[in-house]
């Protein structure tokens, strides 16, 4: 199931893990030397599509944010040290001369002209006004949002791959149709020339057949060019680097065919599935929750913060100029910080956080409506494609029969060359329309599956 690969987190994480391997990250793979199926194209897309590779890095970056966010709840080990030196004359001395002097204490220096200290502390935040628990929730929400955004990227990339694959199949079939048309016109020209040489038709008939053949050649040329462009586009979506020595037609062939596999779904169910399963909505729900946590963080500025610490301290003696004389011992304590008034900074942060939270809710509602519109549009386009395809079921057979009858009547002398050429043109148009209808049906089905956010109904045979 193609789209089921998108909505299943296990499959997504597996492809994400595969993206870390050097051989899957490299996009220098040579083009496939064997026919490429749609399932193969999907697997290659999951491994080396540039958009998916970039999305993997976004997930890694989000994991870095998760680690940073959780840091507030984890103890910190801090090591500090310092050394200072001053002019000897700048050292404070206590002079006790006169009647109040104590023998032996006439001149006491408080500290030396050189000092050093070192300290190691283990610091643990005990209370941050609600920030600690909020940080743990934010870390969880951030990771979940990143994975949902990753799912969205995969879904878009797989839809792009499907459409590009169907475009190649369409171009390939258009070549077949135009080649068949040229072959028919060649046969008509040959037959008309034979009759002209036999004296049964005028020169005008030969000229008309030549003009019709000449008019068909540009359509064949355009079909071949469209085929080359479609293959280049598919190779780009798959992350292939086209060999520099390849000048025109790249060596890429497809094994699947355009089909009309039915898809039974009612519009209300499609909308319900989309609103339940679209990863874009899931990511926006996480964003709304994150904005709610921003309010908690902003309001924490109104409350005090408390941390505890313990460690070891060492420094030189303040009553000796000998730097090797060391004083040391353990230290412990708690520290309370509370900005009783911060110039309304916290108030401003709370106002901003609440506004952004309300904006996130509006964006969630708006995106839900847009997704519902997308589903309705995709569903309508799918119905149109299905009806057009159904209307073309018998057209090619009827066109082939009409051409056979026109030729038979022309051989019997009851039909003109114009009747035969008109029948040939009608058959070519019927074949072209049928191939286009198959392509439009396949694309419309893929877009509807994408709009619904999954695809149990789409079953690809491996």
TIBA-74829 format. One record per residue (C-alpha): z, y, x; residue in three letters; residue number from 1. Coordinates in Angstrom, 3 decimals, m for minus. Example, Ala and Ser with C-alpha at 12.3 -4.5 7.8 and 13.67 -1.06 7.14 Angstrom:
<rs>
R; 7.800; m4.500; 12.300; ALA; 1
R; 7.140; m1.060; 13.670; SER; 2
</rs>
This chain:
<rs>
R; 0.000; 0.000; 0.000; UNK; 1
R; m1.242; 3.105; 1.704; UNK; 2
R; 0.925; 5.775; 0.177; UNK; 3
R; 3.928; 3.479; 0.068; UNK; 4
R; 3.970; 3.915; 3.845; UNK; 5
R; 4.735; 7.548; 3.212; UNK; 6
R; 7.671; 7.245; 0.856; UNK; 7
R; 9.450; 4.389; 2.594; UNK; 8
R; 11.809; 5.872; 5.144; UNK; 9
R; 11.913; 2.667; 7.129; UNK; 10
R; 8.208; 2.745; 7.722; UNK; 11
R; 8.365; 6.392; 8.628; UNK; 12
R; 11.141; 5.862; 11.125; UNK; 13
R; 9.228; 2.942; 12.608; UNK; 14
R; 6.175; 5.093; 13.141; UNK; 15
R; 8.431; 7.832; 14.536; UNK; 16
R; 9.910; 5.400; 17.024; UNK; 17
R; 6.446; 4.273; 17.987; UNK; 18
R; 5.572; 7.876; 18.696; UNK; 19
R; 8.011; 7.859; 21.620; UNK; 20
R; 5.988; 5.234; 23.442; UNK; 21
R; 3.622; 6.656; 26.000; UNK; 22
R; 0.741; 4.484; 25.000; UNK; 23
R; 0.888; 5.639; 21.370; UNK; 24
R; 1.345; 9.286; 22.249; UNK; 25
R; m1.746; 9.321; 24.404; UNK; 26
R; m4.809; 10.452; 22.494; UNK; 27
R; m7.295; 9.478; 25.156; UNK; 28
R; m8.135; 6.203; 23.392; UNK; 29
R; m11.810; 5.320; 23.467; UNK; 30
R; m13.553; 5.246; 20.115; UNK; 31
R; m13.393; 1.959; 18.263; UNK; 32
R; m16.073; m0.478; 19.350; UNK; 33
R; m15.675; m2.501; 16.156; UNK; 34
R; m15.889; m1.399; 12.506; UNK; 35
R; m12.895; 0.647; 11.409; UNK; 36
R; m11.221; m0.133; 8.084; UNK; 37
R; m9.222; 2.377; 6.053; UNK; 38
R; m5.988; 0.551; 6.863; UNK; 39
R; m6.853; 0.726; 10.579; UNK; 40
R; m7.496; 4.444; 10.195; UNK; 41
R; m4.098; 4.874; 8.528; UNK; 42
R; m2.308; 2.984; 11.309; UNK; 43
R; m4.065; 5.052; 13.974; UNK; 44
R; m3.162; 8.228; 12.099; UNK; 45
R; 0.515; 7.264; 12.067; UNK; 46
R; 0.424; 6.689; 15.827; UNK; 47
R; m1.614; 9.581; 17.193; UNK; 48
R; m2.496; 12.176; 14.584; UNK; 49
R; m1.695; 15.555; 16.206; UNK; 50
R; 0.119; 16.898; 13.141; UNK; 51
R; 2.370; 13.830; 13.013; UNK; 52
R; 3.045; 13.993; 16.759; UNK; 53
R; 4.093; 17.637; 16.406; UNK; 54
R; 6.258; 16.759; 13.415; UNK; 55
R; 8.020; 14.111; 15.515; UNK; 56
R; 8.962; 16.810; 18.000; UNK; 57
R; 10.268; 18.926; 15.132; UNK; 58
R; 12.538; 16.018; 14.176; UNK; 59
R; 13.743; 15.787; 17.781; UNK; 60
R; 14.398; 19.532; 17.785; UNK; 61
R; 16.325; 19.175; 14.533; UNK; 62
R; 18.429; 16.449; 16.133; UNK; 63
R; 19.279; 18.956; 18.863; UNK; 64
R; 20.425; 21.376; 16.159; UNK; 65
R; 22.528; 18.576; 14.659; UNK; 66
R; 24.263; 17.992; 18.000; UNK; 67
R; 24.936; 21.721; 18.389; UNK; 68
R; 26.302; 22.011; 14.856; UNK; 69
R; 28.720; 19.123; 15.270; UNK; 70
R; 30.083; 20.599; 18.497; UNK; 71
R; 32.621; 22.738; 16.635; UNK; 72
R; 34.556; 19.627; 15.614; UNK; 73
R; 34.597; 18.030; 19.083; UNK; 74
R; 37.176; 18.927; 21.768; UNK; 75
R; 35.934; 21.038; 24.695; UNK; 76
R; 36.920; 20.582; 28.308; UNK; 77
R; 37.035; 23.932; 30.083; UNK; 78
R; 37.441; 24.431; 33.815; UNK; 79
R; 38.017; 27.941; 35.137; UNK; 80
R; 38.602; 29.255; 38.601; UNK; 81
R; 38.615; 32.550; 40.418; UNK; 82
R; 39.220; 34.343; 43.670; UNK; 83
R; 39.893; 38.039; 44.236; UNK; 84
R; 40.574; 40.319; 47.174; UNK; 85
R; 41.743; 43.971; 47.299; UNK; 86
R; 42.605; 46.535; 49.905; UNK; 87
R; 46.046; 45.728; 51.396; UNK; 88
R; 47.124; 49.284; 50.543; UNK; 89
R; 46.388; 48.580; 46.864; UNK; 90
R; 49.087; 45.913; 46.597; UNK; 91
R; 52.073; 47.106; 44.575; UNK; 92
R; 55.247; 47.314; 46.602; UNK; 93
R; 58.738; 48.039; 45.449; UNK; 94
R; 60.578; 50.380; 47.819; UNK; 95
R; 64.367; 50.208; 47.363; UNK; 96
R; 65.669; 52.618; 49.948; UNK; 97
R; 68.636; 54.825; 49.512; UNK; 98
R; 71.882; 54.260; 47.798; UNK; 99
R; 70.467; 51.664; 45.362; UNK; 100
R; 68.881; 49.548; 48.061; UNK; 101
R; 69.765; 45.904; 48.409; UNK; 102
R; 69.987; 44.548; 51.895; UNK; 103
R; 66.875; 42.516; 52.724; UNK; 104
R; 64.927; 43.779; 49.707; UNK; 105
R; 63.872; 47.204; 50.966; UNK; 106
R; 60.104; 46.394; 50.591; UNK; 107
R; 58.913; 43.658; 48.226; UNK; 108
R; 55.197; 43.066; 47.573; UNK; 109
R; 54.161; 41.896; 44.103; UNK; 110
R; 51.232; 39.664; 45.007; UNK; 111
R; 48.992; 39.630; 48.012; UNK; 112
R; 45.713; 41.263; 48.817; UNK; 113
R; 44.004; 37.894; 48.138; UNK; 114
R; 44.569; 35.654; 45.109; UNK; 115
R; 43.065; 32.504; 43.656; UNK; 116
R; 43.629; 30.462; 40.524; UNK; 117
R; 42.153; 27.395; 38.815; UNK; 118
R; 42.736; 25.829; 35.452; UNK; 119
R; 41.501; 22.909; 33.405; UNK; 120
R; 41.978; 22.914; 29.645; UNK; 121
R; 41.235; 20.588; 26.762; UNK; 122
R; 40.691; 22.798; 23.697; UNK; 123
R; 40.537; 21.542; 20.126; UNK; 124
R; 39.794; 23.719; 17.095; UNK; 125
R; 42.290; 22.946; 14.355; UNK; 126
R; 41.170; 25.375; 11.680; UNK; 127
R; 38.166; 27.690; 11.459; UNK; 128
R; 38.363; 28.899; 7.893; UNK; 129
R; 36.367; 25.918; 6.594; UNK; 130
R; 33.739; 25.945; 9.339; UNK; 131
R; 34.600; 22.549; 10.798; UNK; 132
R; 33.983; 20.446; 7.707; UNK; 133
R; 31.028; 22.636; 6.798; UNK; 134
R; 29.499; 21.984; 10.226; UNK; 135
R; 29.642; 18.237; 9.662; UNK; 136
R; 27.940; 18.647; 6.282; UNK; 137
R; 25.326; 20.975; 7.792; UNK; 138
R; 24.543; 18.447; 10.523; UNK; 139
R; 23.912; 15.745; 7.923; UNK; 140
R; 21.794; 18.043; 5.740; UNK; 141
R; 19.769; 19.286; 8.700; UNK; 142
R; 18.802; 15.776; 9.746; UNK; 143
R; 17.917; 14.768; 6.195; UNK; 144
R; 15.807; 17.901; 5.729; UNK; 145
R; 13.966; 17.257; 8.997; UNK; 146
R; 13.122; 13.705; 7.929; UNK; 147
R; 11.873; 14.936; 4.550; UNK; 148
R; 9.656; 17.514; 6.245; UNK; 149
R; 8.393; 14.722; 8.480; UNK; 150
R; 7.521; 12.660; 5.414; UNK; 151
R; 5.568; 15.612; 4.020; UNK; 152
R; 3.563; 15.884; 7.229; UNK; 153
R; 2.765; 12.178; 7.152; UNK; 154
R; 1.685; 12.362; 3.499; UNK; 155
R; m0.635; 15.282; 4.220; UNK; 156
R; m2.073; 13.587; 7.308; UNK; 157
R; m2.747; 10.340; 5.436; UNK; 158
R; m4.473; 12.211; 2.612; UNK; 159
R; m6.594; 14.046; 5.170; UNK; 160
R; m7.481; 10.713; 6.770; UNK; 161
R; m8.459; 9.195; 3.438; UNK; 162
R; m10.666; 12.124; 2.487; UNK; 163
R; m12.305; 12.168; 5.924; UNK; 164
R; m12.903; 8.408; 5.713; UNK; 165
R; m14.463; 8.722; 2.248; UNK; 166
R; m16.629; 11.602; 3.472; UNK; 167
R; m18.077; 9.363; 6.184; UNK; 168
R; m18.760; 6.623; 3.638; UNK; 169
R; m20.441; 9.165; 1.350; UNK; 170
R; m22.657; 10.474; 4.131; UNK; 171
R; m23.525; 6.937; 5.159; UNK; 172
R; m24.567; 6.037; 1.613; UNK; 173
R; m26.505; 9.263; 1.234; UNK; 174
R; m28.581; 8.248; 4.229; UNK; 175
R; m29.313; 4.907; 2.558; UNK; 176
R; m30.353; 6.697; m0.642; UNK; 177
R; m32.610; 9.165; 1.141; UNK; 178
R; m34.134; 6.460; 3.324; UNK; 179
R; m34.895; 4.459; 0.170; UNK; 180
R; m36.496; 7.552; m1.360; UNK; 181
R; m38.645; 8.136; 1.717; UNK; 182
R; m39.650; 4.485; 1.702; UNK; 183
R; m40.682; 4.704; m1.969; UNK; 184
R; m42.702; 7.835; m1.325; UNK; 185
R; m44.304; 6.238; 1.724; UNK; 186
R; m45.362; 3.301; m0.402; UNK; 187
R; m46.688; 5.666; m3.039; UNK; 188
R; m48.667; 7.578; m0.414; UNK; 189
R; m50.088; 4.354; 0.992; UNK; 190
R; m51.042; 3.129; m2.470; UNK; 191
R; m52.558; 6.487; m3.426; UNK; 192
R; m54.531; 6.641; m0.187; UNK; 193
R; m55.873; 3.141; m0.850; UNK; 194
R; m56.982; 4.174; m4.306; UNK; 195
R; m58.533; 7.360; m2.995; UNK; 196
R; m60.535; 5.358; m0.459; UNK; 197
R; m61.620; 3.093; m3.297; UNK; 198
R; m62.746; 6.153; m5.242; UNK; 199
R; m60.413; 5.642; m8.213; UNK; 200
R; m58.231; 8.759; m7.732; UNK; 201
R; m59.028; 12.272; m6.516; UNK; 202
R; m57.976; 13.842; m3.210; UNK; 203
R; m55.382; 15.901; m5.137; UNK; 204
R; m53.296; 12.772; m5.713; UNK; 205
R; m53.136; 12.073; m1.985; UNK; 206
R; m52.117; 15.652; m1.249; UNK; 207
R; m49.429; 15.527; m3.923; UNK; 208
R; m48.003; 12.289; m2.483; UNK; 209
R; m47.979; 13.833; 0.992; UNK; 210
R; m46.143; 16.910; m0.280; UNK; 211
R; m43.536; 14.791; m2.061; UNK; 212
R; m42.973; 12.768; 1.114; UNK; 213
R; m42.684; 15.930; 3.206; UNK; 214
R; m40.159; 17.376; 0.732; UNK; 215
R; m38.010; 14.244; 1.012; UNK; 216
R; m37.785; 14.348; 4.825; UNK; 217
R; m35.419; 17.388; 5.034; UNK; 218
R; m32.941; 15.685; 2.681; UNK; 219
R; m32.861; 12.663; 4.988; UNK; 220
R; m32.391; 14.900; 8.033; UNK; 221
R; m29.519; 16.755; 6.329; UNK; 222
R; m27.892; 13.455; 5.308; UNK; 223
R; m27.972; 12.212; 8.904; UNK; 224
R; m26.490; 15.483; 10.140; UNK; 225
R; m23.742; 15.321; 7.496; UNK; 226
R; m22.972; 11.783; 8.676; UNK; 227
R; m22.588; 12.938; 12.291; UNK; 228
R; m20.327; 15.823; 11.274; UNK; 229
R; m18.215; 13.605; 8.989; UNK; 230
R; m17.644; 11.101; 11.816; UNK; 231
R; m16.629; 13.892; 14.191; UNK; 232
R; m14.174; 15.182; 11.613; UNK; 233
R; m12.672; 11.716; 11.100; UNK; 234
R; m12.342; 11.213; 14.855; UNK; 235
R; m10.520; 14.531; 15.090; UNK; 236
R; m8.106; 13.586; 12.291; UNK; 237
R; m7.411; 10.262; 14.009; UNK; 238
R; m6.593; 12.081; 17.261; UNK; 239
R; m9.499; 10.595; 19.218; UNK; 240
R; m10.829; 12.394; 22.254; UNK; 241
R; m14.603; 12.099; 22.003; UNK; 242
R; m16.095; 11.095; 25.371; UNK; 243
R; m17.800; 14.037; 27.048; UNK; 244
R; m20.932; 12.004; 27.647; UNK; 245
R; m21.380; 11.581; 23.894; UNK; 246
R; m23.985; 14.186; 22.995; UNK; 247
R; m24.710; 13.663; 19.307; UNK; 248
R; m23.792; 10.612; 17.265; UNK; 249
R; m20.368; 9.229; 18.186; UNK; 250
R; m19.949; 5.413; 18.259; UNK; 251
R; m17.793; 5.093; 15.158; UNK; 252
R; m18.581; 2.715; 12.302; UNK; 253
R; m16.610; 1.947; 9.147; UNK; 254
R; m16.089; m1.412; 7.494; UNK; 255
R; m14.923; m0.408; 4.000; UNK; 256
R; m17.085; 0.646; 1.082; UNK; 257
R; m16.655; 3.218; m1.634; UNK; 258
R; m15.033; 1.461; m4.575; UNK; 259
R; m13.733; 2.337; m8.023; UNK; 260
R; m10.388; 0.585; m8.118; UNK; 261
R; m8.749; 1.529; m11.429; UNK; 262
R; m5.548; 3.516; m11.589; UNK; 263
R; m3.585; 3.426; m14.848; UNK; 264
R; m1.114; 6.294; m15.122; UNK; 265
R; m0.095; 8.650; m17.912; UNK; 266
R; 0.345; 12.340; m17.182; UNK; 267
R; 4.063; 12.544; m18.198; UNK; 268
R; 4.861; 9.607; m15.919; UNK; 269
R; 2.842; 11.167; m13.093; UNK; 270
R; 4.782; 14.431; m13.394; UNK; 271
R; 8.111; 12.597; m13.533; UNK; 272
R; 7.238; 10.570; m10.442; UNK; 273
R; 6.187; 13.705; m8.571; UNK; 274
R; 9.395; 15.585; m9.377; UNK; 275
R; 11.467; 12.558; m8.334; UNK; 276
R; 9.584; 11.567; m5.208; UNK; 277
R; 7.916; 14.567; m3.602; UNK; 278
R; 9.480; 15.112; m0.194; UNK; 279
R; 8.793; 18.853; m0.406; UNK; 280
R; 11.250; 19.128; m3.287; UNK; 281
R; 13.765; 16.983; m1.437; UNK; 282
R; 13.538; 19.254; 1.600; UNK; 283
R; 14.022; 22.357; m0.561; UNK; 284
R; 17.062; 20.774; m2.225; UNK; 285
R; 18.530; 20.244; 1.238; UNK; 286
R; 17.663; 23.847; 2.114; UNK; 287
R; 19.552; 25.034; m0.975; UNK; 288
R; 22.589; 23.012; 0.076; UNK; 289
R; 22.323; 24.439; 3.596; UNK; 290
R; 22.298; 27.975; 2.182; UNK; 291
R; 25.447; 27.056; 0.259; UNK; 292
R; 27.078; 26.036; 3.533; UNK; 293
R; 26.030; 29.399; 4.982; UNK; 294
R; 28.223; 31.034; 2.337; UNK; 295
R; 31.153; 28.893; 3.472; UNK; 296
R; 30.564; 29.884; 7.086; UNK; 297
R; 30.279; 33.553; 6.187; UNK; 298
R; 33.494; 33.504; 4.128; UNK; 299
R; 35.355; 31.908; 7.033; UNK; 300
R; 35.403; 35.363; 8.610; UNK; 301
R; 38.076; 36.352; 6.101; UNK; 302
R; 40.393; 33.602; 7.363; UNK; 303
R; 42.189; 32.960; 10.667; UNK; 304
R; 41.178; 30.421; 13.277; UNK; 305
R; 43.616; 28.171; 15.086; UNK; 306
R; 43.107; 26.075; 18.191; UNK; 307
R; 45.337; 23.977; 20.416; UNK; 308
R; 44.998; 23.456; 24.141; UNK; 309
R; 46.551; 21.482; 26.931; UNK; 310
R; 45.767; 21.175; 30.595; UNK; 311
R; 46.772; 21.863; 34.168; UNK; 312
R; 47.038; 25.137; 36.105; UNK; 313
R; 47.145; 25.903; 39.834; UNK; 314
R; 47.308; 29.274; 41.673; UNK; 315
R; 48.620; 30.834; 44.844; UNK; 316
R; 52.131; 32.224; 44.933; UNK; 317
R; 52.472; 35.840; 43.821; UNK; 318
R; 55.298; 36.401; 46.269; UNK; 319
R; 53.537; 35.287; 49.407; UNK; 320
R; 50.416; 36.320; 51.276; UNK; 321
R; 49.904; 32.734; 52.344; UNK; 322
R; 46.985; 31.407; 50.271; UNK; 323
R; 48.011; 27.823; 50.971; UNK; 324
R; 51.308; 28.310; 49.168; UNK; 325
R; 50.442; 26.831; 45.776; UNK; 326
R; 52.115; 26.922; 42.381; UNK; 327
R; 50.929; 24.364; 39.812; UNK; 328
R; 51.931; 22.563; 36.616; UNK; 329
R; 50.838; 21.586; 33.148; UNK; 330
R; 50.165; 24.046; 30.353; UNK; 331
R; 49.940; 23.683; 26.570; UNK; 332
R; 49.879; 25.908; 23.550; UNK; 333
R; 48.217; 27.059; 20.371; UNK; 334
R; 46.230; 30.197; 19.753; UNK; 335
R; 45.725; 32.024; 16.468; UNK; 336
R; 42.945; 34.568; 15.980; UNK; 337
R; 42.531; 36.630; 12.836; UNK; 338
R; 40.313; 39.645; 12.403; UNK; 339
R; 42.260; 41.444; 9.720; UNK; 340
R; 39.554; 44.104; 9.481; UNK; 341
R; 36.115; 43.730; 11.071; UNK; 342
R; 34.363; 46.794; 9.745; UNK; 343
R; 32.970; 44.911; 6.704; UNK; 344
R; 30.920; 42.600; 8.936; UNK; 345
R; 32.130; 39.489; 7.096; UNK; 346
R; 31.436; 41.109; 3.743; UNK; 347
R; 27.862; 41.814; 4.821; UNK; 348
R; 27.385; 38.216; 5.988; UNK; 349
R; 28.662; 36.873; 2.663; UNK; 350
R; 26.300; 39.141; 0.727; UNK; 351
R; 23.382; 37.984; 2.856; UNK; 352
R; 24.305; 34.291; 2.533; UNK; 353
R; 24.626; 34.507; m1.248; UNK; 354
R; 21.285; 36.257; m1.609; UNK; 355
R; 19.553; 33.637; 0.551; UNK; 356
R; 21.202; 30.862; m1.477; UNK; 357
R; 19.876; 32.357; m4.716; UNK; 358
R; 16.452; 32.779; m3.121; UNK; 359
R; 16.450; 29.101; m2.111; UNK; 360
R; 17.188; 28.137; m5.710; UNK; 361
R; 14.299; 30.294; m6.965; UNK; 362
R; 11.975; 28.769; m4.374; UNK; 363
R; 13.019; 25.263; m5.459; UNK; 364
R; 12.237; 26.037; m9.099; UNK; 365
R; 8.942; 27.690; m8.198; UNK; 366
R; 7.857; 24.768; m6.021; UNK; 367
R; 8.707; 22.365; m8.833; UNK; 368
R; 6.379; 24.265; m11.152; UNK; 369
R; 3.660; 24.357; m8.521; UNK; 370
R; 3.941; 20.607; m7.977; UNK; 371
R; 3.708; 20.026; m11.719; UNK; 372
R; 0.565; 22.191; m11.760; UNK; 373
R; m0.800; 20.240; m8.799; UNK; 374
R; m0.219; 16.957; m10.635; UNK; 375
R; m1.852; 18.259; m13.808; UNK; 376
R; m4.864; 19.498; m11.839; UNK; 377
R; m5.176; 16.271; m9.854; UNK; 378
R; m4.830; 14.225; m13.024; UNK; 379
R; m7.526; 16.254; m14.792; UNK; 380
R; m9.853; 15.939; m11.791; UNK; 381
R; m9.222; 12.200; m11.681; UNK; 382
R; m10.081; 11.823; m15.360; UNK; 383
R; m13.248; 13.828; m14.826; UNK; 384
R; m14.233; 11.677; m11.831; UNK; 385
R; m13.532; 8.486; m13.802; UNK; 386
R; m15.632; 9.657; m16.754; UNK; 387
R; m18.500; 10.738; m14.495; UNK; 388
R; m18.415; 7.404; m12.698; UNK; 389
R; m18.446; 5.514; m15.968; UNK; 390
R; m21.414; 7.553; m17.160; UNK; 391
R; m23.376; 6.474; m14.088; UNK; 392
R; m22.789; 2.717; m14.437; UNK; 393
R; m26.234; 1.876; m15.832; UNK; 394
R; m28.216; 4.872; m14.597; UNK; 395
R; m29.450; 3.302; m11.348; UNK; 396
R; m30.534; 0.125; m13.133; UNK; 397
R; m32.312; 2.207; m15.746; UNK; 398
R; m33.959; 4.328; m13.065; UNK; 399
R; m35.231; 1.272; m11.210; UNK; 400
R; m36.605; m0.169; m14.461; UNK; 401
R; m38.232; 3.171; m15.343; UNK; 402
R; m39.951; 3.273; m11.942; UNK; 403
R; m41.198; m0.301; m12.364; UNK; 404
R; m42.652; 0.506; m15.785; UNK; 405
R; m44.235; 3.723; m14.548; UNK; 406
R; m45.986; 1.861; m11.760; UNK; 407
R; m47.117; m0.867; m14.128; UNK; 408
R; m48.541; 1.711; m16.518; UNK; 409
R; m50.227; 3.536; m13.658; UNK; 410
R; m51.839; 0.319; m12.486; UNK; 411
R; m53.062; m0.238; m16.037; UNK; 412
R; m54.395; 3.308; m16.220; UNK; 413
R; m52.069; 4.450; m18.999; UNK; 414
R; m49.815; 6.601; m16.783; UNK; 415
R; m50.481; 9.326; m14.238; UNK; 416
R; m49.280; 9.773; m10.685; UNK; 417
R; m46.929; 12.461; m11.977; UNK; 418
R; m45.160; 9.861; m14.095; UNK; 419
R; m44.601; 7.641; m11.055; UNK; 420
R; m43.373; 10.503; m8.857; UNK; 421
R; m41.067; 11.730; m11.620; UNK; 422
R; m39.610; 8.239; m11.985; UNK; 423
R; m39.070; 8.038; m8.211; UNK; 424
R; m37.342; 11.415; m8.194; UNK; 425
R; m35.142; 10.410; m11.126; UNK; 426
R; m34.155; 7.173; m9.354; UNK; 427
R; m33.216; 9.057; m6.177; UNK; 428
R; m31.128; 11.520; m8.176; UNK; 429
R; m29.424; 8.655; m10.010; UNK; 430
R; m28.548; 6.906; m6.752; UNK; 431
R; m27.306; 10.168; m5.238; UNK; 432
R; m25.197; 10.964; m8.284; UNK; 433
R; m23.700; 7.477; m8.360; UNK; 434
R; m22.703; 7.589; m4.695; UNK; 435
R; m21.243; 11.073; m5.151; UNK; 436
R; m19.361; 9.886; m8.228; UNK; 437
R; m17.852; 6.985; m6.294; UNK; 438
R; m16.789; 9.365; m3.536; UNK; 439
R; m15.340; 11.897; m5.972; UNK; 440
R; m13.434; 9.145; m7.767; UNK; 441
R; m11.927; 7.818; m4.532; UNK; 442
R; m10.943; 11.329; m3.382; UNK; 443
R; m9.541; 12.273; m6.801; UNK; 444
R; m7.486; 9.072; m6.873; UNK; 445
R; m6.123; 9.776; m3.377; UNK; 446
R; m5.212; 13.359; m4.300; UNK; 447
R; m3.486; 12.204; m7.478; UNK; 448
R; m1.514; 9.626; m5.488; UNK; 449
R; m0.516; 12.353; m3.048; UNK; 450
R; 0.458; 14.699; m5.876; UNK; 451
R; 2.697; 12.000; m7.361; UNK; 452
R; 4.385; 11.475; m4.006; UNK; 453
R; 3.593; 7.772; m3.641; UNK; 454
R; 1.329; 4.985; m4.733; UNK; 455
R; 2.465; 1.596; m5.930; UNK; 456
R; m0.766; 1.474; m7.929; UNK; 457
R; m2.948; 1.865; m4.847; UNK; 458
R; m3.153; m1.571; m3.240; UNK; 459
R; m5.206; m1.867; m0.069; UNK; 460
R; m6.183; m5.360; 1.027; UNK; 461
R; m5.543; m5.956; 4.671; UNK; 462
</rs>
